[in-house]
Amino acid sequence: MKRWLGVGMLALVLAGAAHAAGLEARSATSAPELRASDLMGASRTLADYRGKVVLLNFWASWCPPCLREMPSMERLRVKMAGRPLAIVALDSAETADEVNAFLSRMKLGFPILLDPDGSNTKRWKVFALPTTFLLDAEGRVRYVLTGPTEWDEGEALGAVESLLDEMSVTAK
Amino acid sequence: MWVCAFAVRADLPDHQVFPAYGQQLLLWAVSERGRTEPEVQAAQKLADQGVETWLLDLVAAYFLPQLASSMDAVPPQDLVGLLRAAQASGKRVAVAAVSRAAVPVLRAAAALDPVERQRLCVMLMYPNLYTVVEPLAEPDFLIVGSLAGLRVQVLQPRRSAATPWLPGLLDHLARQGAVTRYVILENLREGWWARETPTEFEMAESRRMDAMLLRELNNGGCK
């Protein structure tokens, strides 16, 4: 379902809504290409996470709603330890210095990727921050969320669990 | 001290006038979030420096909710009347529009006669011209009509989700005939003067908003 961005994006970016309207389920579609580097300079693509459910979060250090949901992503990582879930946070159009300055204040155990020229942001057609994609183990986009949420509870956790459950069923 | 007056003409949308003796007039349409104190102060400072400033809160003028979509409901002809009234002053007229206020401003500019439009200079601060957007889908921008000959300068804060999409926005404006240029405002977010948790730099830039606008008016060929 399309959203009126005039209302949606600016409400998120300026007002920093506490919760987004909800996860949008998508029919399984191929994910755009991801070409990014991590904070050590190593190249990363979606192939690095193949065989896992991926939570790909587009964020920026200047974006209050992005920062507000990050602790819940970290709690999700801890809660899902040992299960095939990769949480990846891709910083949109900032420098490594800006990202590192933020990370010195918030300790996160999941990988942070850089997109300094915004090319991934454009390839994935991200118009508001945060925007998060849930990908199944085949690398297909299954859910999209524009805006923040608490990832370790409620509807968001349910969506992650459902994709993990699909993997269990497939494996049997 | 300047005296602020309201509604110079009954048939025009309410606006706050900061008179000045200079030959430049800035019609400043604030965002859908309404007029803020830093904007009022900047308008006063601009007037003190000779730039007559008309501050226009469109959502308040039409009793609309403070939503971006409200700007789409503003009658362009009313704004055309305001632009013509400004040009009738004999001063050089520039328009500043913040966020979704770009929509009624550009629609009004498109409704002007070509000669009137070419005399106008428009500054769009982080314009929101999307129709609908959806992650994973190409953006769709509003068609506002012919902007042939209109000088449009986009002031885009670096710290904005819209910044990566600026080239597409400029192309869209150019395809409608506008003569475009842009300026990236470093270390700023959209609406930096009205943020709940502003940075030190944003607070300082809020106090200097008049200087920034004056600089870009001059750099953008609006002088």
Interface residues (C-beta under 8 A of the other chain):
Chain A: M1 K2 R3 W4 L5 G6 V7 M9 L10 V13 L14 G16 R26 T29 P32 A60 W62 C63 P64 S92 A93 G118 T121 K122 W124 K125 V126 F127 A128 L129 T131 F133 V141 V144 T146
Chain B: E32 R33 L67 A68 S69 M71 D72 S99 R100 N128 Y130 V132 V133 E134 P135 L136 A137 E138 P139 R159 S160 A161 A162 T163 P164 W165 R189 E190 G191 A194 R195 E196 T197
